Amino acid sequence: MLTTIANLLNRNGRTAERSTDAPRGGRPRRLVVAKFDSAQTTPDNRKHWANADGLSPNAAVNPEVRRILRNRARYEVANNSYAKGIALTLANDTIGTGPRLQMLTDDADANARIEDAFETWSRAVDLAGKLRTMRLARAESGEAFALLVNNPAITSWGSPVSLDLKLIEADQVCTPLLRRGRSDEIDGIVLDQWGNPSAYRVLKRHPGDSGLLRAPIDDLSAYDTFAASAVVHYFRADRPGQLRGVPDITPALPLFAQLRRYTLATIAAAETAANFAAVIYTDAPPNGEADPLEPMDEVELEQRLATVLPGGWKLGQVHAEQPTTTFGEFKREILNEIARCLNMPFNVAAGNSSGYNYASGRLDHQVYFKSIRVEQHHLQLAVLDRLLKAWLNEAVLVEGLLPQSLRERGVALPEHAWFWDGVEHVDPAKEATAQATRLANHTTTLAAEFARQGRDWEQELRQRAKELVLMDELGLTPAPQNTAAPAGNAPQEDDTDGNEDSDPHRSEDPTRAQASAA
């Protein structure tokens, strides 16, 4: 049986299947062979596919591989301006000024008290700053860990809840030497019988601490074991069953190196050409008549000096060949390829939109902003919801902080939502007109429109009501709002040439508008 199966697989990767059914004539069916060009190994592609393997997701990202990737990614981010800017942009665009909590329970008073208390705690622990650090760590280290600890110093910042988020680097979460080789533990993550993380091993000291050279051997392997409920692990699993992360910029690391090498080589070539102020050369043949000169002899020249050269010799300069005309194009292509693995458009990665028109800029940003929304949703599930649950468990123990109805709710997480910073539109006037149209034809809500800007609609309406009351008290009249005319006859926006058309409702003559309405 095994011999028959082996014969059906040839050396070229062809898969054959023999049918057991025979036609009426009694003759066997022909052998069906399926062939994939990508499965062929030829002298031309042998080197390219030499490193392809069938390792499991956790074996592929084993501790040594992740250590090398982390060190190289950190080095590149620390020394490459583009890498640093890309990582910072990812963190700033994803986290912004931090998430804001909105409770959605039926008790309005309870919602307000929880939101105010959580906002006070968020400021005390600098939640937004720690989330930005975690996003940076995922970009250059592949993952970020945080311990939910009790920090009495938090109460001095005005929050009665002493819960804190202590960030630790991925290097500290690992399996100690004496526990390696266990099947129920994957590099510091202890698994239960269903494969879920149940505990984490955290070294007491960072492996890269400079003081480790003078520390006793026992201190190097000292670790603490924390329950999974007290550890927040933020990473992206690219394969099913993957438990540890690799840096987001891993595919771009060779490209960063190429970009730096090409830039340094171009500068070196330009400097070499610029170092020669002038050269003395001759057009005479080797045996021609010219005064003898020593090759590579150096002559010191004074400023604005008039001199006489030896007979048969001329004075010239080295023409700089670097940078070439394709230097800028090469850098743009490399940066575009670097940013692709992060779903980031080129103008955001380079900080330069000079080559963009209005339409292409909006189209590229749609993909980028959708990626940001996906990242924010991942953060809500992996980090924020767990933080909120831990915070509520601590807050219910503080007398008078939360309403009694919430204290009797139990461990279930109440209905809530997270708001992030909104994205500013490139044309606020057009966005306001579209927003008014959506509200007028009831295809949206105030809650949805305020959520686009990362704001709580209830707070904004209450604030607006206070403003109107004060304006009425002071005798101020709100500015009249222009009613937008139907857009049926409005010219379409021309995005092909990169020129944004002016809004017809803003530039239209009021007299013509009244005549048209009549």
Secondary structure, DSSP 8 states (H G I E B T S, - for coil): -HHHHHHTB-TT--EEE--S---TTS-----EEE--GGG---TTTTTTTTT-----HHHHT-HHHHHHHHHHHHHHHHH-HHHHHHHHHHHHHHHTT--EEEE-SS-HHHHHHHHHHHHHHHHHHTHHHHHHHHHHHHHHHSEEEEEEEE-GGGGGGT-S--EEEEEE-GGGBS--GGGTT-TTEETTEEE-TTS-EEEEEEESS-TT-GGGGGS-HHHHT-EEEEEGGGEEEEE---STT--S---TTGGGHHHHHHHHHHHHHHHHHHHHHHT---EEE--S-TTS------TT------TT------TT-EEE------S-TTHHHHHHHHHHHHHHTTT--HHHHHT--TT--HHHHHHHHHHHHHHHHHHHHHHIIIIIHHHHHHHHHHHTTSTTTS-HHHHTS-SS--SEEEE------S-HHHHHHHHHHHHHTTSS-HHHHHHHTT--HHHHHHHHHHHHHHHHHTT-----------SSSS-----SSS-----HHHHS-HHHHHHHH-
